[in-house]
């Protein structure tokens, strides 16, 4: 049974999901007895085919209806007042109940005599509703008297049947709950190792005593990447991990069949006694023997067209073997895990391409006389997306040093490609022009719409003007980017908040222009240009990040420039999910 929400916003419990038709059929559909499942409010959430036939209504019509109001009547055909209905009373008191002399109003208007028995459904002591078994009885009391001598045996049989069905429903609920939890857990990460670790923690010991994951790496290589067993038996698990020997194309062992595109395999102890027919099968057989396996399920990860590996689950208790219902559940888990692994590999390939593009486009820094330059690029943490951060520093035609820091919107290969486009366009626009930085940024904005597919971006364009011996002046424009930070030898740290304009891609009003700003740079000062990944941390606001950057930068201001960049990145970024670009300049002392 899985949690859901009805169209009216109230919560309901559905017995099944669309992904589990086989389990539903095995548990309920084959019953000749009508089964109706009620939620705590007495509303119908599930019926079996026998109930549809007995009540004379289709399941879709009955879902969400109040069972009592819909068809429960007294022997005279009158609707029983709700306060006197034994079924509703049992539902409210969360206890079992039965009735032998009631009537049911069918969908075709016929009134039929029925008997019913109801059993509450609970989950960790919390009521989830009730299962009601409904049986049509003989129309006259004479027939009921004739069956009276069999009543005790029949009642006992009904109790056993109710217990069996309730146990089956509880087992089904546990399986579906496990599936839902696995789906949630696998959706939280794109890292294969982390996904498999989380999966193993859910499977052992709830569904199995041991769990093994084997992944294909290349066309003929298989690695055993995860082995999880009971607590206290971790010491030998590492011995079973690592590359596995060749399977061979002609081998027929269950693991080899699954890895070669076969379907799920269920094995008992007798099946496992067959001699292995390949080196890989021999290793796997030895593992099963070491664990004391009594029942084993092996399923493919992914689909038969795209098998990325195999999942093997082991139970060691002969009294608790796997069944066909377990095979269905584990097969569904295998499909989901295979999809996660395939997505993670695709993401990893795209991430590697984007990171390589970013690093290759980050240019070597010039050596402008006695001015020192240093820069760092730090990709987003593993499992996060790739961004479009970049820095640049180059000498203009007139000998002036240009500095750029920027961030393109997006976190994928497209963002990295957009960064490359802006990088090249900006260099061509600024190299031989002496106009104010704001005018250059405005021209870049116009070109960005016409030449690139970048929707929005932020950047700071700056020029360091002055002879090699000083004095120096910084002229800059910021297009929606965090302000530069200036550290002076007297121990002060100042954010240069002038020169702020709209980000690239924003609609400037008619005739509007981005401002330019200027600020004298004292000898020995340090200028930091950075992207927002350095100051933005989940759960923290921007002012807090800026304050943290100021404190750490001041504490490191006396360090060599390369050391400052290294330590600043490591101090500032715990918990960050974004990539970081940092460009630092230090002026010489007189």
C-alpha positions as CSV (number, residue, x, y, z in Angstrom):
1,X,0.0,0.0,0.0
2,X,1.5,3.4,-0.9
3,X,0.7,6.9,0.2
4,X,-1.1,9.2,-2.2
5,X,-3.3,12.2,-2.5
6,X,-6.9,12.3,-3.9
7,X,-8.0,15.1,-6.2
8,X,-9.8,16.8,-3.3
9,X,-6.5,17.1,-1.5
10,X,-7.1,14.5,1.2
11,X,-4.6,11.7,1.7
12,X,-5.5,8.2,0.7
13,X,-3.8,4.8,0.7
14,X,-3.8,2.8,-2.6
15,X,-3.1,-0.8,-2.4
16,X,-1.1,-0.9,-5.5
17,X,1.1,1.1,-7.9
18,X,1.0,0.7,-11.6
19,X,4.4,-0.8,-11.4
20,X,3.3,-3.9,-9.4
21,X,0.5,-5.7,-11.4
22,X,2.0,-9.1,-10.8
23,X,2.1,-8.7,-7.0
24,X,-1.5,-7.5,-7.0
25,X,-2.7,-10.5,-9.1
26,X,-0.9,-13.0,-6.9
27,X,-2.1,-11.5,-3.6
28,X,-5.7,-10.5,-4.3
29,X,-7.0,-11.1,-7.9
30,X,-7.2,-14.9,-7.6
31,X,-9.4,-14.8,-4.6
32,X,-13.0,-15.8,-5.1
33,X,-13.9,-13.7,-2.1
34,X,-14.8,-10.0,-2.5
35,X,-12.1,-7.8,-1.0
36,X,-12.7,-4.1,-0.3
37,X,-9.9,-1.9,1.2
38,X,-11.1,1.2,3.1
39,X,-9.0,4.2,4.3
40,X,-9.4,5.5,7.9
41,X,-12.4,7.6,6.8
42,X,-14.3,4.6,5.4
43,X,-13.7,5.5,1.7
44,X,-13.0,2.8,-0.8
45,X,-9.4,2.8,-2.0
46,X,-9.2,-0.7,-3.6
47,X,-11.4,-3.6,-4.7
48,X,-10.7,-6.9,-6.4
49,X,-12.6,-8.4,-9.3
50,X,-14.7,-10.5,-7.0
51,X,-15.9,-7.4,-5.2
52,X,-16.7,-5.7,-8.6
53,X,-18.9,-8.7,-9.5
54,X,-20.6,-9.0,-6.1
55,X,-21.3,-5.2,-5.7
56,X,-22.3,-4.8,-9.3
57,X,-20.1,-1.8,-9.9
58,X,-16.8,-1.1,-11.6
59,X,-13.7,-0.4,-9.5
60,X,-13.3,3.1,-11.1
61,X,-16.9,4.0,-10.0
62,X,-16.3,2.9,-6.4
63,X,-12.9,4.5,-5.7
64,X,-13.4,7.3,-3.3
65,X,-17.0,6.3,-2.4
66,X,-18.1,5.8,1.2
67,X,-18.8,2.0,1.4
68,X,-21.4,2.3,4.1
69,X,-23.4,5.0,2.2
70,X,-22.9,3.2,-1.1
71,X,-24.3,-0.2,-0.4
72,X,-24.5,-1.2,3.3
73,X,-28.2,-1.9,4.2
74,X,-30.2,-3.6,7.0
75,X,-32.3,-6.8,6.3
76,X,-35.2,-4.5,5.5
77,X,-33.3,-2.7,2.8
78,X,-33.0,0.6,4.8
79,X,-29.7,2.4,5.1
80,X,-28.3,1.8,8.5
81,X,-27.7,5.0,10.6
82,X,-24.0,5.6,10.7
83,X,-23.9,5.6,14.5
84,X,-25.3,2.1,14.6
85,X,-23.2,0.6,11.8
86,X,-20.9,-2.1,13.3
87,X,-18.5,-1.8,10.4
88,X,-18.0,1.9,10.9
89,X,-17.7,1.4,14.7
90,X,-15.0,-1.3,14.2
91,X,-13.2,1.1,11.8
92,X,-13.3,3.9,14.4
93,X,-12.1,1.6,17.2
94,X,-9.5,-0.1,15.0
95,X,-10.7,-3.6,15.8
96,X,-11.9,-6.7,13.9
97,X,-15.7,-7.2,13.4
98,X,-18.1,-9.3,11.4
99,X,-21.8,-9.2,10.3
100,X,-24.0,-12.1,9.2
101,X,-27.4,-10.7,8.6
102,X,-26.9,-7.6,6.4
103,X,-27.9,-6.6,2.9
104,X,-25.9,-5.0,0.1
105,X,-27.4,-2.7,-2.5
106,X,-25.9,-3.7,-5.8
107,X,-25.3,-1.2,-8.7
108,X,-28.2,-2.7,-10.6
109,X,-30.6,-2.0,-7.7
110,X,-30.9,-5.6,-6.4
111,X,-30.6,-6.2,-2.6
112,X,-28.6,-9.2,-1.8
113,X,-28.0,-10.9,1.6
114,X,-24.3,-10.8,2.7
115,X,-22.0,-11.6,5.5
116,X,-18.8,-9.6,6.0
117,X,-15.7,-9.6,8.1
118,X,-13.3,-6.7,8.6
119,X,-9.7,-6.6,9.8
120,X,-7.9,-3.3,10.6
121,X,-4.7,-2.4,8.7
122,X,-1.9,-0.8,10.7
123,X,1.6,0.4,10.0
124,X,3.9,0.8,13.0
125,X,0.8,1.0,15.2
126,X,-0.9,3.7,13.0
127,X,-4.2,2.8,11.5
128,X,-4.2,2.8,7.7
129,X,-7.8,1.7,7.2
130,X,-9.5,-1.7,7.0
131,X,-9.7,-4.8,4.8
132,X,-13.4,-6.0,4.4
133,X,-14.2,-9.5,3.0
134,X,-17.7,-9.7,1.7
135,X,-19.6,-13.0,1.0
136,X,-23.1,-13.4,-0.5
137,X,-25.2,-15.6,1.8
138,X,-28.3,-17.7,1.1
139,X,-31.5,-15.7,0.8
140,X,-33.4,-17.6,3.5
141,X,-32.6,-18.4,7.2
142,X,-33.1,-22.1,6.6
143,X,-30.0,-22.2,4.5
144,X,-28.1,-20.4,7.2
145,X,-29.3,-22.8,9.8
146,X,-28.2,-25.7,7.7
147,X,-24.7,-24.1,7.6
148,X,-24.7,-23.4,11.3
149,X,-23.1,-26.7,12.2
150,X,-20.2,-25.7,9.9
151,X,-20.0,-22.2,11.4
152,X,-17.1,-22.8,13.8
153,X,-15.0,-24.5,11.1
154,X,-15.9,-21.7,8.6
155,X,-15.1,-19.0,11.1
156,X,-11.7,-20.6,11.9
157,X,-11.0,-20.8,8.2
158,X,-12.0,-17.2,7.7
159,X,-9.6,-16.1,10.5
160,X,-6.8,-18.1,8.9
161,X,-7.7,-16.6,5.5
162,X,-7.8,-13.0,6.9
163,X,-4.5,-13.5,8.7
164,X,-3.0,-14.9,5.5
165,X,-4.3,-12.0,3.4
166,X,-3.4,-9.4,5.9
167,X,0.2,-10.9,6.1
168,X,0.4,-10.8,2.3
169,X,-0.9,-7.2,2.2
170,X,1.7,-6.2,4.9
171,X,4.4,-7.9,2.8
172,X,3.3,-6.1,-0.3
173,X,3.2,-2.8,1.6
174,X,6.8,-3.3,2.8
175,X,8.0,-4.1,-0.7
176,X,6.3,-1.0,-2.2
177,X,7.6,1.2,0.6
178,X,11.1,-0.1,0.0
179,X,10.8,0.6,-3.7
180,X,9.6,4.1,-3.0
181,X,12.6,4.7,-0.6
182,X,15.1,3.4,-3.1
183,X,13.6,5.6,-5.8
184,X,14.0,8.7,-3.6
185,X,17.5,7.7,-2.5
186,X,18.8,7.1,-6.0
187,X,17.3,10.3,-7.2
188,X,19.4,12.3,-4.7
189,X,22.8,11.7,-6.3
190,X,24.6,11.3,-9.7
191,X,27.6,9.7,-8.1
192,X,27.7,5.9,-8.8
193,X,29.6,5.0,-5.6
194,X,27.3,7.0,-3.4
195,X,24.2,5.7,-5.1
196,X,25.3,2.0,-4.6
197,X,26.3,2.6,-1.0
198,X,22.8,4.0,-0.3
199,X,21.1,1.2,-2.2
200,X,23.0,-1.4,-0.2
201,X,22.0,0.2,3.1
202,X,18.4,-0.1,2.1
203,X,18.6,-3.7,0.8
204,X,20.5,-5.2,3.7
205,X,19.0,-6.5,6.0
206,X,15.4,-5.4,5.0
207,X,15.2,-7.6,1.8
208,X,18.4,-9.7,1.9
209,X,21.3,-10.8,4.0
210,X,23.9,-10.0,1.3
211,X,23.9,-7.6,-1.7
212,X,26.4,-7.6,-4.5
213,X,26.8,-5.2,-7.4
214,X,28.8,-6.1,-10.5
215,X,29.3,-3.4,-13.2
216,X,30.4,-3.7,-16.8
217,X,33.5,-1.6,-17.6
218,X,34.2,-2.0,-21.3
219,X,32.9,-4.7,-23.5
220,X,34.4,-7.7,-21.7
221,X,35.4,-6.5,-18.3
222,X,33.3,-6.8,-15.1
223,X,34.2,-5.2,-11.7
224,X,32.6,-6.2,-8.4
225,X,32.1,-2.7,-7.0
226,X,29.9,-3.3,-3.9
227,X,29.6,-6.2,-1.4
228,X,27.4,-5.6,1.6
229,X,26.6,-8.1,4.3
230,X,25.3,-8.4,7.9
231,X,26.9,-6.2,10.6
232,X,30.0,-7.8,12.0
233,X,30.9,-9.5,8.8
234,X,32.6,-6.6,7.1
235,X,36.2,-7.9,7.3
236,X,36.0,-10.2,4.3
237,X,33.9,-8.0,2.0
238,X,36.9,-6.2,0.5
239,X,38.4,-9.5,-0.6
240,X,35.4,-10.0,-3.0
241,X,35.6,-6.6,-4.6
242,X,37.6,-5.7,-7.7
243,X,37.9,-7.0,-11.3
244,X,36.3,-10.3,-12.0
245,X,37.7,-12.9,-14.5
246,X,36.4,-13.4,-17.9
247,X,32.9,-14.8,-18.3
248,X,33.2,-16.4,-21.7
249,X,30.6,-16.2,-24.4
250,X,29.5,-19.8,-24.0
251,X,29.0,-19.9,-20.2
252,X,25.5,-20.5,-18.8
253,X,25.8,-19.6,-15.2
254,X,23.1,-17.2,-13.9
255,X,25.4,-14.3,-13.3
256,X,26.9,-14.6,-16.8
257,X,23.5,-15.0,-18.4
258,X,22.3,-11.8,-16.7
259,X,25.4,-9.8,-17.7
260,X,25.0,-11.0,-21.3
261,X,21.4,-9.6,-21.5
262,X,19.4,-12.5,-19.9
263,X,16.4,-12.0,-17.6
264,X,16.3,-12.4,-13.8
265,X,17.3,-15.7,-12.2
266,X,16.0,-17.2,-9.0
267,X,18.3,-20.0,-7.5
268,X,17.8,-22.4,-4.6
269,X,20.4,-24.5,-2.9
270,X,20.2,-27.3,-5.4
271,X,20.7,-24.8,-8.3
272,X,23.9,-23.5,-6.7
273,X,25.4,-27.0,-6.4
274,X,25.9,-27.1,-10.2
275,X,29.6,-26.9,-11.1
276,X,30.8,-23.5,-12.5
277,X,31.3,-23.3,-16.2
278,X,33.6,-20.2,-16.4
279,X,36.3,-18.4,-14.3
280,X,33.7,-15.7,-13.4
281,X,31.1,-18.3,-12.4
282,X,33.8,-20.0,-10.2
283,X,34.5,-16.8,-8.3
284,X,30.8,-16.1,-7.8
285,X,30.1,-19.6,-6.7
286,X,32.9,-19.4,-4.1
287,X,31.4,-16.1,-2.8
288,X,27.9,-17.7,-2.5
289,X,29.4,-20.6,-0.6
290,X,31.3,-18.3,1.7
291,X,28.1,-16.5,2.6
292,X,26.1,-19.7,3.2
293,X,23.6,-18.7,0.5
294,X,20.3,-20.6,0.7
295,X,18.4,-18.6,-1.9
296,X,19.7,-16.1,-4.5
297,X,18.2,-13.6,-6.9
298,X,20.3,-12.2,-9.8
299,X,18.8,-9.4,-11.9
300,X,20.2,-7.1,-14.6
301,X,20.9,-3.5,-14.0
302,X,19.2,-1.6,-16.7
303,X,17.2,-3.1,-19.5
304,X,18.0,-6.1,-21.7
305,X,19.0,-3.7,-24.5
306,X,21.4,-1.7,-22.1
307,X,22.8,-3.9,-19.4
308,X,25.2,-2.0,-17.2
309,X,25.8,-4.8,-14.7
310,X,24.0,-7.2,-12.3
311,X,22.5,-7.0,-8.8
312,X,22.7,-10.2,-6.7
313,X,20.8,-10.6,-3.4
314,X,21.4,-13.5,-1.0
315,X,19.4,-15.0,1.8
316,X,21.0,-17.4,4.1
317,X,18.0,-18.8,6.0
318,X,16.5,-21.8,4.3
319,X,13.2,-21.1,6.0
320,X,12.9,-17.7,4.3
321,X,13.7,-18.2,0.6
322,X,13.0,-15.7,-2.1
323,X,9.7,-16.0,-4.0
324,X,8.4,-14.8,-7.4
325,X,7.1,-11.6,-5.8
326,X,10.6,-10.8,-4.6
327,X,12.0,-11.4,-8.1
328,X,9.5,-8.8,-9.5
329,X,10.5,-6.2,-6.8
330,X,14.3,-6.8,-7.3
331,X,13.9,-6.6,-11.1
332,X,12.3,-3.2,-10.7
333,X,15.1,-2.1,-8.4
334,X,17.6,-3.3,-11.0
335,X,16.0,-1.3,-13.7
336,X,16.0,1.8,-11.6
337,X,19.6,1.4,-10.5
338,X,20.7,0.8,-14.1
339,X,19.1,4.0,-15.2
340,X,20.9,5.9,-12.4
341,X,24.2,4.4,-13.4
342,X,23.7,5.2,-17.0
343,X,22.7,8.8,-16.2
344,X,25.7,9.1,-13.9
345,X,28.1,7.9,-16.6
346,X,26.5,10.3,-19.2
347,X,26.8,13.2,-16.7
348,X,30.4,12.3,-15.9
349,X,31.3,12.4,-19.6
350,X,29.6,15.7,-20.1
351,X,31.2,17.1,-17.0
352,X,34.7,16.0,-18.0
353,X,34.2,17.6,-21.4
354,X,33.0,20.9,-19.9
355,X,35.8,21.0,-17.3
356,X,38.4,20.3,-20.0
357,X,36.9,23.1,-22.1
358,X,36.9,25.5,-19.2
359,X,40.5,24.7,-18.2
360,X,41.8,24.9,-21.8
361,X,40.1,28.3,-22.3
362,X,41.6,29.8,-19.1
363,X,44.6,31.5,-20.5
364,X,48.1,31.7,-19.1
365,X,48.6,34.9,-17.1
366,X,50.9,37.7,-18.5
367,X,53.8,39.1,-16.6
368,X,53.3,42.8,-16.7
369,X,56.6,44.2,-15.2
370,X,56.6,44.2,-11.4
371,X,52.9,43.6,-11.1
372,X,52.1,40.1,-9.8
373,X,49.1,38.1,-11.1
374,X,47.7,34.8,-9.8
375,X,44.5,32.9,-10.6
376,X,42.6,29.8,-9.6
377,X,39.8,27.9,-11.1
378,X,38.0,25.3,-9.0
379,X,35.3,23.1,-10.5
380,X,32.1,22.4,-8.6
381,X,32.3,19.5,-6.1
382,X,31.7,16.0,-7.4
383,X,28.0,15.4,-8.1
384,X,27.3,19.0,-8.8
385,X,26.9,20.5,-12.3
386,X,29.5,22.3,-14.3
387,X,29.3,26.1,-14.5
388,X,30.5,28.8,-16.8
389,X,32.9,30.8,-14.6
390,X,36.0,32.2,-16.2
391,X,38.8,34.8,-15.7
392,X,41.2,36.5,-18.2
393,X,44.1,38.9,-18.0
394,X,46.0,40.3,-21.0
395,X,47.9,43.4,-22.2
396,X,46.1,45.8,-24.4
397,X,47.6,47.4,-27.5
398,X,48.5,50.5,-25.6
399,X,50.3,48.4,-22.9
400,X,47.5,48.7,-20.3
401,X,46.7,45.5,-18.3
402,X,43.1,44.3,-18.7
403,X,41.4,42.1,-16.1
404,X,38.2,40.1,-16.6
405,X,36.1,37.9,-14.3
406,X,32.8,36.4,-15.5
407,X,30.0,33.9,-15.0
408,X,27.7,32.7,-17.7
409,X,24.2,31.6,-16.8
410,X,23.7,27.8,-16.7
411,X,25.4,24.7,-15.3
412,X,26.2,22.5,-18.3
413,X,28.2,22.1,-21.4
414,X,26.2,24.9,-23.0
415,X,27.3,27.3,-20.3
416,X,30.9,26.3,-20.8
417,X,30.5,26.9,-24.6
418,X,28.9,30.3,-23.9
419,X,31.7,31.3,-21.7
420,X,34.1,30.5,-24.5
421,X,32.2,32.7,-26.9
422,X,32.1,35.7,-24.6
423,X,35.8,35.2,-23.8
424,X,36.8,35.6,-27.4
425,X,34.3,38.4,-28.2
426,X,35.4,40.5,-25.3
427,X,39.1,40.2,-26.1
428,X,38.4,41.4,-29.7
429,X,36.3,44.4,-28.5
430,X,38.7,45.7,-25.8
431,X,42.2,45.0,-27.3
432,X,42.6,48.1,-29.4
433,X,39.9,50.4,-27.9
434,X,40.6,53.1,-25.3
435,X,36.9,54.0,-24.6
436,X,35.5,53.7,-21.1
437,X,35.0,50.2,-19.8
438,X,31.2,50.8,-19.5
439,X,31.0,51.4,-23.2
440,X,33.0,48.3,-24.0
441,X,30.6,46.2,-21.8
442,X,27.6,47.8,-23.6
443,X,29.1,46.8,-27.0
444,X,29.6,43.2,-25.6
445,X,26.0,43.1,-24.5
446,X,24.8,44.0,-28.0
447,X,27.1,41.5,-29.6
448,X,26.1,38.8,-27.2
449,X,22.5,38.9,-28.4
450,X,23.5,38.9,-32.0
451,X,26.4,36.4,-32.0
452,X,26.0,34.0,-29.1
453,X,23.2,31.9,-27.5
454,X,24.1,33.1,-24.0
455,X,20.9,34.3,-22.3
456,X,22.5,36.2,-19.4
457,X,25.9,36.6,-17.8
458,X,27.8,38.7,-15.2
459,X,31.3,40.1,-15.4
460,X,33.8,42.7,-14.3
461,X,36.0,44.4,-16.9
462,X,38.9,46.4,-15.5
463,X,42.0,48.2,-16.7
464,X,45.0,48.8,-14.5
465,X,46.5,52.1,-15.8
466,X,49.9,53.6,-14.9
467,X,53.6,53.1,-15.5
468,X,55.6,50.2,-14.2
469,X,56.7,52.2,-11.2
470,X,53.2,53.7,-10.5
471,X,51.1,55.4,-9.6
472,X,48.2,53.1,-10.7
473,X,44.5,53.7,-11.3
474,X,41.9,51.0,-11.6
475,X,39.1,51.7,-14.1
476,X,36.3,49.2,-14.2
477,X,32.7,48.3,-14.9
478,X,30.6,45.6,-13.3
479,X,27.7,44.0,-15.1
480,X,25.7,42.6,-12.3
481,X,28.8,40.9,-10.8
482,X,30.1,40.8,-7.1
483,X,32.3,43.9,-6.4
484,X,36.1,43.7,-6.5
485,X,37.8,43.5,-3.1
486,X,40.8,45.8,-2.5
487,X,43.3,45.0,0.3
488,X,45.7,47.8,1.2
489,X,49.0,47.6,3.1
490,X,47.6,49.5,6.0
491,X,45.3,46.6,6.9
492,X,42.1,47.8,5.3
493,X,39.8,45.8,3.0
494,X,37.3,47.7,0.8
495,X,34.7,46.5,-1.7
496,X,34.7,48.7,-4.8
497,X,30.9,49.0,-5.2
498,X,31.0,51.8,-7.8
499,X,30.7,51.1,-11.5
500,X,27.7,48.7,-11.0
501,X,25.4,48.2,-14.0
502,X,22.9,45.7,-15.2
503,X,24.0,42.1,-16.0
504,X,24.5,41.2,-19.6
505,X,21.3,40.2,-21.3
506,X,19.2,42.6,-19.3
507,X,17.1,45.1,-21.2
508,X,18.8,48.5,-20.9
509,X,16.3,51.4,-21.1
510,X,16.5,53.5,-24.3
511,X,19.7,55.4,-24.3
512,X,20.9,53.7,-21.1
513,X,24.6,53.0,-20.5
514,X,26.5,51.1,-17.9
515,X,28.7,53.3,-15.7
516,X,32.5,53.3,-15.4
517,X,34.4,53.8,-12.2
518,X,37.9,54.7,-11.2
519,X,39.9,54.2,-8.0
520,X,43.5,54.8,-7.1
521,X,45.5,51.7,-6.2
522,X,48.1,52.2,-3.5
523,X,51.5,50.6,-3.9
524,X,51.6,47.1,-2.3
525,X,47.8,46.7,-2.5
526,X,46.1,43.5,-3.6
527,X,43.0,43.4,-5.8
528,X,40.7,40.3,-5.9
529,X,38.2,39.5,-8.6
530,X,36.1,36.5,-8.0
531,X,32.8,34.7,-9.0
532,X,29.9,34.1,-6.7
533,X,30.9,30.5,-5.9
534,X,33.5,32.0,-3.6
535,X,30.9,33.8,-1.4
536,X,27.6,31.8,-1.9
537,X,27.1,28.8,0.4
538,X,23.7,27.0,0.7
539,X,21.9,28.3,3.9
540,X,23.9,31.5,4.0
541,X,23.0,35.0,2.7
542,X,25.2,37.1,0.4
543,X,26.2,39.6,3.0
544,X,27.5,36.8,5.2
545,X,29.5,35.5,2.4
546,X,31.0,38.9,1.6
547,X,31.9,39.5,5.2
548,X,33.6,36.1,5.4
549,X,35.6,36.8,2.3
550,X,36.7,40.2,3.7
551,X,37.9,38.6,7.0
552,X,39.8,35.7,5.4
553,X,41.4,37.9,2.8
554,X,42.6,40.4,5.4
555,X,44.1,37.5,7.4
556,X,46.0,36.3,4.3
557,X,47.0,39.7,2.9
558,X,50.6,39.3,4.0
559,X,51.0,35.9,2.3
560,X,52.5,35.5,-1.1
561,X,49.9,35.9,-3.8
562,X,49.8,32.2,-4.8
563,X,49.5,31.2,-1.2
564,X,46.7,33.7,-0.7
565,X,44.7,32.3,-3.6
566,X,45.2,28.7,-2.5
567,X,44.2,29.3,1.2
568,X,41.4,31.6,0.4
569,X,39.7,29.0,-1.8
570,X,40.0,26.3,0.8
571,X,38.8,28.5,3.6
572,X,35.8,30.0,1.8
573,X,34.2,27.1,0.0
574,X,33.1,24.3,2.4
575,X,29.5,23.4,1.4
576,X,29.7,25.3,-1.9
577,X,27.9,23.6,-4.9
578,X,29.2,26.0,-7.5
579,X,32.5,26.4,-9.4
580,X,34.9,29.2,-8.6
581,X,37.1,31.5,-10.5
582,X,39.5,33.8,-8.7
583,X,41.9,36.4,-10.2
584,X,44.3,38.3,-7.9
585,X,46.6,41.2,-8.6
586,X,49.3,42.6,-6.4
587,X,51.1,45.9,-7.0
588,X,54.8,46.4,-6.0
589,X,55.9,48.5,-3.1
590,X,58.0,51.6,-4.0
